[in-house]
Amino acid sequence: MQPTATVLVYSDDANTREQVRLAAGRRPAADVPSVEYLECATLPAVLSALEKGGIDVCVLDGEAVPAGGMGVCRQIKDEIFNCPPVLLLIGRPTDSWLATWSRAEAVVSHPLDPVALTDSLAGLLRQRRQNAA
């Protein structure tokens, strides 16, 4: 059986979570494991999932309310030991400086470009695999 990676997708908007799943698909690249998605709509659900472990990459919506993905990213980088890499979805390309503040490893802006999202997610999965080895 092939190994799988778990990708946590956080957004209060179910459509955004669906866009991420559909854009990246079950296998973002041939050299990364297939992906299972864990969708979270609230900050407590994100924190609970990360505390349990087993998350390989987080995709956080910077436009989520009431807890935006940038603040969530900063919080989990401070609070979660060996925090998985984060792909941050931002509302405008000019928000990328805020993504730097949040310590996200990758950024993709809305509207979601499937190629950019898939490339970024695959890169973070590779990074996670290398760090685990």
N, C-alpha and C positions, 0 to 999 in steps of 0.2 A: 504494500500500500504506500502511495506517495505521501510525503509529509505535507502538511498544510500550515499556512500562516494565518494568524488571526489579526484582522484589521478592525480596530474600533473606529466607528464613524459617529461623531457627535454633531448634532444640529437639532434645534427645536423644530425645524421644518422637515417634515417627512419627504417632501419633494427633493430637497437638497440631499438628504441621505440616499434617496433612490438614484439621483443623478450620479452620485459618486459610485454606487454599486454598478450601475449600467455602463458608465464611462470606463471604469477600470476592468470590469469583468471578473471572471473567476481565475484568470491567470494573466496578470499584467505583462509578463515577459516569459520567454521560453526557459530562461535560466533561474527563475524564482519559483518557489512552491505555489501551488494553487492556494487561493485565498478564501477564507470564510469571514463573513462580516458580522460584527457585533454592533448593532445600532443602539445608540443612547440618545435620549431626548433631553436629559437633565444632567446637571453637574453631579448630584449625588450618585446617579447611575454610572457616570464616568469614573468617579473616585472608587466606587465599590468594585467595578470591573478591574481597575488597575491594581487595587489591593489584592484581589484574588490571584492576579498574575496571568501569564499566558498570552498577553497582548504583544504582538510583534511591531505594529505601527499604529499610530493614532492619526486620524484625519479629523481636524477640528474646524468647525465653521466659525470664522471670525465675526460673522453677522448674527450669530445665535443670540437669543435673549431668554432670560435676563442675564445669563452668564455668557459673555462673548468668548469665542475660542482663543483670542489672544491672552486674555486674563487667565483662562483655564490652562493654557499652555504654560504660562509663567508659573502658575500654582503647582502644576504637576511636576515641572522640572525642579521645583524647590522641595516638594514633599514626597515624591515617589522614588524610592531607591532603584537605581538602574532603569530609569524611565525610558520607555521606548521612544524611538524617533518620532517627530511630529511633522505632518504635512498640514499647513494652515491654509484655509480657504479665505481669501480676503476680498472685500468689496470693490476695491480700486487698486490698480497697480501702485499708486502713490502711497498706499498703506504698507508697503514692504518694509519701511523703516520701523514700523511698529512690530512687525513680525520678528525683526532682529531683536527688539527689546524683549519679546516673549520667549526668545531662544528656540524658535522653531527651526528645524533643519531644512525644510523646503516650503515653498509658497507657490500657490496657484490662485489666480484671481477669477472672480465671477465675471461674466458667465463662464462656466467650466469648459475648458478646452479638453476633450477626451485624450488627445495625444499628450499634452502637457501633464495632465493628471496621471495618466498611466506611466509615463516616463519617470515622474517624480516618485510615485508609489513604488515602482520597481527598484529605483535607486535606493530608497530607504529600506526596502526588504533585503537588498544585497548588503547594505551597510549593517543591518541588524544581524544578518547571518555571519558576516565577517567578525563582528564584535563578539559573537557568541562562541566562535571557534577558538 
